[in-house]
Amino acid sequence: MILLPAERLGDAEAHFAQAGYALTTVTTPPAGGLRETQAQLAHALRLPEPASTNLDAMADTLRDLRDLWDGQEVALLWQEAGALAARDGRAWWILAEILDDADALAVVAFGAARTSGQP
């Protein structure tokens, strides 16, 4: 997993598109925890049910990710990932470990976007 500031989203999109990856994005739900974020990740990665509610199923179906994406490697651009880490470090760790173990998947986790006036 690669960790980047939110401002680098465009750079990551360009890099992975040029490298031939299929791109998908997901955003941590506002105030969402483990299950809400898991459901968003499963949807973005086109994982079949019950991957959106069962962590073991998510890990198992990630083994077939290349088949689900017509043979392509996938780059998941996870926006506001830092929000989950700050809110629920355990949920972040669990999901990050599952995603890191997946073959054919590159994950870029982005921190919170800066609003004007922030340093």
N, C-alpha and C positions, 0 to 999 in steps of 0.2 A: 504494500500500500504506500502510495506517495501522499504526503501531506503538503498542501499549498495554501497560500492566502487566496481569498475569494477573487481578488483582482487578477489572478492568473488563469481563470477559467478559459478565456479565449485562446491563450497560449496552449493549454492542454488540449482543447478541441482541435486546434490546427495540427498539433504534433501527432495525435493519434489518427486523425483523418488521413494525414499524409502517409502514415505508416500502414494504412490499410485496415485498421480496426473498425469494427462496427461500433458506433457510439450510442450510448444511452445515458440519460441523466436522471437523477433522483434528488429530491430535497427532503431533508429531515422535516417531518411535520411539526408545526409549532406546538410546543408543549407535549409532543409525542414522546413516548418511551420505547421500550424494546419492541413490543408487538406492533405498534403503529408503524415504526420505522421498518421492521422486518417486512410487513405487508407492502410497503412502498418499494423496498428493495426487490422483493420477489416479483412484483408487477413490472418494474423497470427492466428486470432481467428476463422476463417472459417465462418465469418458472411456473410449472403446473401446481395446482393445489395438491397437497396441503402445505406447500412451501411457505405460504404467507403466514401460517400460524404454528408451524411445527419446525423447530430448529433442526432436528435430525433430518426431516424431509428436505429442508432447504440445503443442507450439506450434501445430501444424496443427489438431489436434482442438479446441483452445480457441477457434478461430474459429467453431466450430459450437456453442458452449456454450449459447447461447439456445435452439437447436433441441433440444438434449439435455434441457433443463429446461422444455419445453413453453412456450417464449416468455418465460419469466421471466428477470429479472436475478438473479444469484446472489451471495450474500455468503458467502465462505469465512472461517471463523473458525479460525485456525491456532494451536492451543495449543502451548506449549513451543517456539515458533519460535526464540526466543532461544537455546535449547540447541544447535540446529544451527548458528546463527551463531557461537557460541562454540567449538564443536567443529570446524567445517569452514566457514570463511568463504567459501571459493570455492564450495562447494555451495549455501550460502545465497544468494550473489549470483546464481548461474546460475538457480536456481528462482525467486527473486524477480523477476528480469528477465523470465522467461517469463510468470509470472503477471501482472506489471504490464502487459504488452503485450496481454492479453486484453480484448476488448470484453465488455460485459455481466457483468463480474466485479469485485466489490469484495473486497479481501483485507484482513483485519485480522490482524496477526501479534502474538501475545502473548508476553511474556517468561515467565520461570520463575515458578511460583507460590511465594509465600513460605510457609515453614513457621513454626510458632510459635517465637518466640525470635529470628527474623531481624529486623534493622532495616528 
